[in-house]
Amino acid sequence: MNDNELGTFLRTWRESVTPAEVGLPAGPRRRTPGLRRAELATLAGVSVEYLTRLEQGRDRNPSVQVLGALADALNLSLRDRMLLRRLTKEADGGDPLLCAAAPPLSRGARPTVRAVLDRLEPTPAVVLNWIGDVLAHTGGYARLTGPIGLLDEERPNLLRYLFTDERARAAYPDWDRVADDLVAQLRHEAPLRDPYVAELADELTVTAGAVFADRFADLGAAPRRVGTQHVEHPEAGPLRLSHETLALPEEGQRIVVHLPADDATAAALDRLNGRRPGALRAVRPAG
């Protein structure tokens, strides 16, 4: 049994990626068609000595930032990034225990909150906890987000979907703005030093790489509770939605309600929900 699976994984991938695949010249007299350690170290922003220690199993506890950088440099798929993260945790002795003093993370919505959702039908509305887990939603939200893949997982999470599902970039033409807002909410609205946020951030730093890590490191970005969002829906076509956020501070939750921002979107949502045209009215944002 290999007791250095992390090092073997990194070395195997380094040797299988050609210089051309990462934009480097092949050059003469190469002993291997893959990358040299110095080349991968430069691409990932680490020292050759440190990369050597990782490959040889002399260092088994790289930071998530280093893992994300290595995954980016090797152009790893999401599946391989998840394997890299698992191998690192196993090499380090398993997942760290969450702090016992941390407030419990809500995994469901109260009956009265669900009753509010019932009253909102068929408007797309969703209940989220502070790390973006989908706890409850209206049927209208399922018809809006189900076809784009957001609800495919057993425990859907907005951030995980946005940063790791390739369908998200096609679904959200203003993907960068949506990503900025969700990460700002993650940083600013969770309890201080929350272990659940740390765990999700570590995961996405590895699985999504710099596109998430750079946003998470930006302390100056402020979350926006209202705004307009564009969605390219595979059944309803292009949609323009205004959203309003209602806070449930005692539960650490929020309700996000999506409303049509123009008449074309209102008509498209009516068709999507099987209602007569004009049942929904556009709510145009101020200004």
C-alpha positions as CSV (number, residue, x, y, z in Angstrom):
1,M,0.0,0.0,0.0
2,N,1.3,3.4,-0.9
3,D,1.8,5.6,2.2
4,N,2.5,8.7,0.1
5,E,-0.6,8.9,-2.1
6,L,-0.6,12.7,-2.1
7,G,3.0,12.9,-3.4
8,T,2.3,10.2,-5.9
9,F,-0.7,12.0,-7.2
10,L,1.2,15.3,-7.6
11,R,4.2,13.7,-9.3
12,T,2.0,11.6,-11.7
13,W,0.0,14.7,-12.8
14,R,3.2,16.8,-13.2
15,E,4.7,14.1,-15.4
16,S,1.5,13.8,-17.5
17,V,1.0,17.5,-18.3
18,T,3.0,18.7,-21.3
19,P,4.6,22.1,-21.4
20,A,2.4,23.1,-24.4
21,E,-0.8,22.4,-22.3
22,V,0.3,25.2,-19.8
23,G,1.7,27.6,-22.4
24,L,5.4,26.7,-22.0
25,P,7.9,25.9,-24.8
26,A,8.9,22.2,-24.9
27,G,12.6,22.9,-25.3
28,P,15.3,20.4,-26.2
29,R,16.7,17.5,-24.3
30,R,13.7,16.8,-22.0
31,R,13.9,13.5,-20.0
32,T,10.2,13.4,-19.7
33,P,7.3,14.8,-21.8
34,G,5.8,16.2,-18.7
35,L,6.6,19.3,-16.6
36,R,9.8,19.7,-14.6
37,R,9.5,20.4,-10.9
38,A,10.9,23.9,-11.5
39,E,8.3,24.6,-14.1
40,L,5.3,23.5,-11.9
41,A,6.8,25.3,-8.9
42,T,7.0,28.5,-10.9
43,L,3.4,28.2,-12.3
44,A,2.1,27.5,-8.8
45,G,4.2,30.2,-7.0
46,V,5.9,27.8,-4.7
47,S,9.6,26.9,-4.3
48,V,11.1,23.8,-6.0
49,E,12.3,22.6,-2.5
50,Y,8.8,22.7,-1.2
51,L,7.3,20.9,-4.2
52,T,10.0,18.3,-3.8
53,R,9.0,17.7,-0.1
54,L,5.4,17.3,-1.1
55,E,6.2,14.8,-3.8
56,Q,8.5,12.8,-1.5
57,G,6.0,12.8,1.4
58,R,8.2,14.8,3.7
59,D,5.5,17.5,3.9
60,R,1.9,16.3,4.1
61,N,0.1,19.4,5.2
62,P,0.1,22.0,2.4
63,S,-2.2,24.9,2.8
64,V,-5.4,25.1,0.8
65,Q,-4.0,28.1,-1.1
66,V,-1.0,25.9,-2.2
67,L,-3.4,23.1,-3.2
68,G,-5.5,25.5,-5.2
69,A,-2.5,27.0,-7.0
70,L,-1.2,23.5,-7.8
71,A,-4.6,22.5,-9.1
72,D,-4.8,25.6,-11.3
73,A,-1.3,25.0,-12.6
74,L,-2.0,21.4,-13.5
75,N,-5.4,22.3,-15.0
76,L,-7.1,19.7,-12.9
77,S,-10.8,18.9,-13.4
78,L,-13.2,19.3,-10.5
79,R,-13.2,15.6,-9.9
80,D,-9.4,15.5,-9.6
81,R,-9.4,18.6,-7.4
82,M,-11.8,16.9,-5.0
83,L,-9.5,13.8,-5.0
84,L,-6.5,16.0,-4.3
85,R,-8.2,17.6,-1.4
86,R,-9.3,14.2,0.0
87,L,-5.8,12.8,-0.3
88,T,-4.4,15.8,1.6
89,K,-6.9,15.4,4.4
90,E,-6.1,11.7,4.7
91,A,-2.3,12.4,4.7
92,D,-2.9,14.9,7.5
93,G,-4.9,12.6,9.6
94,G,-8.5,13.3,8.5
95,D,-10.9,16.2,8.6
96,P,-10.4,18.6,11.5
97,L,-13.1,18.7,14.1
98,L,-15.4,21.7,14.1
99,C,-15.2,24.0,17.1
100,A,-17.7,22.9,19.7
101,A,-18.3,26.5,20.7
102,A,-19.4,27.6,17.3
103,P,-23.2,28.3,16.8
104,P,-25.0,25.4,15.1
105,L,-25.4,25.7,11.4
106,S,-29.1,25.5,10.4
107,R,-30.0,22.7,8.1
108,G,-33.7,23.3,7.8
109,A,-36.3,26.0,7.8
110,R,-39.0,26.4,10.5
111,P,-42.6,25.5,9.7
112,T,-43.6,29.2,9.8
113,V,-40.9,30.1,7.3
114,R,-42.0,27.3,5.0
115,A,-45.6,28.7,5.4
116,V,-44.3,32.0,4.2
117,L,-42.8,30.3,1.1
118,D,-46.2,28.7,0.4
119,R,-47.8,32.1,0.3
120,L,-45.2,33.3,-2.1
121,E,-45.9,30.7,-4.8
122,P,-45.3,30.6,-7.7
123,T,-42.7,33.4,-7.1
124,P,-39.1,32.0,-7.1
125,A,-38.0,32.2,-3.5
126,V,-35.4,30.3,-1.5
127,V,-34.3,30.0,2.2
128,L,-30.5,29.9,2.6
129,N,-28.2,29.6,5.6
130,W,-25.1,31.7,6.0
131,I,-22.8,29.4,3.8
132,G,-25.4,29.3,1.0
133,D,-27.0,25.9,1.6
134,V,-30.5,25.7,0.1
135,L,-32.8,24.8,3.0
136,A,-36.2,25.3,1.4
137,H,-37.7,26.8,-1.7
138,T,-40.9,27.4,-3.6
139,G,-42.0,25.4,-6.6
140,G,-41.4,28.5,-8.7
141,Y,-37.7,28.5,-7.5
142,A,-37.4,24.8,-8.5
143,R,-38.8,25.6,-12.0
144,L,-36.3,28.5,-12.3
145,T,-33.1,26.8,-11.0
146,G,-33.8,23.1,-11.5
147,P,-33.1,23.2,-15.3
148,I,-29.8,24.9,-14.8
149,G,-28.6,22.3,-12.4
150,L,-28.6,24.2,-9.2
151,L,-30.7,21.7,-7.3
152,D,-29.0,18.5,-8.6
153,E,-27.1,17.8,-5.4
154,E,-28.7,16.2,-2.3
155,R,-27.7,19.3,-0.3
156,P,-27.5,22.1,-2.9
157,N,-25.2,25.0,-2.1
158,L,-25.2,28.2,-4.1
159,L,-21.5,28.8,-3.9
160,R,-20.5,25.3,-4.6
161,Y,-22.7,25.3,-7.7
162,L,-21.6,28.7,-8.9
163,F,-17.8,27.9,-8.6
164,T,-17.7,24.3,-9.6
165,D,-20.5,23.5,-12.0
166,E,-19.7,24.5,-15.5
167,R,-23.4,25.1,-16.3
168,A,-23.3,28.1,-13.9
169,R,-21.4,30.3,-16.3
170,A,-23.8,29.7,-19.1
171,A,-26.8,30.3,-16.8
172,Y,-25.5,33.6,-15.4
173,P,-24.2,36.0,-18.1
174,D,-23.1,38.3,-15.3
175,W,-21.3,35.5,-13.5
176,D,-18.6,37.7,-12.1
177,R,-21.0,40.0,-10.4
178,V,-23.0,37.1,-9.0
179,A,-19.8,35.5,-7.7
180,D,-18.6,38.8,-6.1
181,D,-21.9,39.1,-4.2
182,L,-22.1,35.6,-3.0
183,V,-18.5,35.6,-1.7
184,A,-19.0,39.0,0.0
185,Q,-22.1,37.6,1.7
186,L,-20.1,34.5,2.9
187,R,-17.3,36.7,4.3
188,H,-19.4,39.4,5.9
189,E,-22.6,37.8,7.1
190,A,-21.4,34.6,8.9
191,P,-20.3,34.5,12.5
192,L,-16.8,35.6,13.2
193,R,-14.2,32.9,12.7
194,D,-17.0,30.5,11.8
195,P,-15.6,26.9,11.2
196,Y,-18.3,26.1,8.6
197,V,-17.2,29.1,6.5
198,A,-13.6,28.1,6.9
199,E,-14.4,24.5,5.8
200,L,-16.3,25.7,2.7
201,A,-13.6,28.2,1.8
202,D,-10.9,25.6,2.1
203,E,-12.9,23.3,-0.2
204,L,-13.5,25.9,-2.8
205,T,-10.0,27.2,-2.7
206,V,-8.9,23.7,-3.9
207,T,-11.8,22.9,-6.2
208,A,-12.3,26.3,-7.8
209,G,-8.8,27.7,-7.3
210,A,-7.9,31.4,-7.7
211,V,-11.2,32.4,-9.1
212,F,-12.7,31.8,-5.6
213,A,-9.6,32.4,-3.4
214,D,-8.9,35.9,-4.8
215,R,-12.5,37.0,-4.1
216,F,-12.5,35.4,-0.6
217,A,-9.2,37.3,0.2
218,D,-10.8,40.7,-0.8
219,L,-12.0,42.1,2.5
220,G,-13.2,45.4,0.9
221,A,-16.1,43.8,-1.1
222,A,-19.5,44.5,0.5
223,P,-22.5,42.3,-0.1
224,R,-25.5,43.7,-1.9
225,R,-29.0,42.6,-0.6
226,V,-30.9,44.0,-3.6
227,G,-30.2,44.1,-7.3
228,T,-30.9,42.7,-10.7
229,Q,-29.7,39.4,-12.1
230,H,-29.7,37.9,-15.6
231,V,-30.4,34.3,-16.1
232,E,-30.2,32.3,-19.4
233,H,-32.9,29.7,-18.8
234,P,-32.9,26.6,-21.1
235,E,-36.7,26.6,-21.2
236,A,-37.9,30.2,-20.6
237,G,-35.1,32.0,-22.4
238,P,-33.3,35.1,-21.2
239,L,-34.7,36.4,-17.8
240,R,-34.1,39.6,-16.0
241,L,-34.8,39.3,-12.3
242,S,-34.8,41.7,-9.3
243,H,-34.1,40.1,-6.0
244,E,-34.9,41.1,-2.4
245,T,-33.3,39.6,0.7
246,L,-35.2,39.2,3.9
247,A,-33.0,38.4,7.0
248,L,-33.9,35.8,9.6
249,P,-31.1,36.7,12.1
250,E,-32.1,34.3,14.9
251,E,-31.7,31.3,12.6
252,G,-28.8,32.6,10.7
253,Q,-30.9,32.4,7.5
254,R,-32.2,34.6,4.7
255,I,-35.0,34.5,2.3
256,V,-34.2,35.6,-1.2
257,V,-37.2,36.5,-3.4
258,H,-36.8,36.8,-7.2
259,L,-39.2,39.0,-9.1
260,P,-39.5,39.8,-12.8
261,A,-37.8,43.0,-13.7
262,D,-39.5,43.5,-17.0
263,D,-42.7,42.5,-18.8
264,A,-40.9,39.9,-21.0
265,T,-39.5,38.1,-17.9
266,A,-43.0,38.2,-16.2
267,A,-44.5,36.6,-19.2
268,A,-41.7,34.0,-19.4
269,L,-42.2,33.1,-15.7
270,D,-45.9,32.8,-16.2
271,R,-45.3,30.3,-19.1
272,L,-42.8,28.4,-17.0
273,N,-45.3,28.1,-14.1
274,G,-48.2,27.2,-16.3
275,R,-50.1,30.3,-15.6
276,R,-52.0,32.7,-17.8
277,P,-50.1,35.6,-19.1
278,G,-50.3,38.6,-16.9
279,A,-50.5,36.7,-13.6
280,L,-47.1,38.0,-12.6
281,R,-46.3,41.7,-12.8
282,A,-42.9,43.2,-13.5
283,V,-41.3,45.0,-10.5
284,R,-38.9,47.4,-12.1
285,P,-35.9,48.4,-9.9
286,A,-35.7,52.1,-8.8
287,G,-33.6,54.4,-10.9
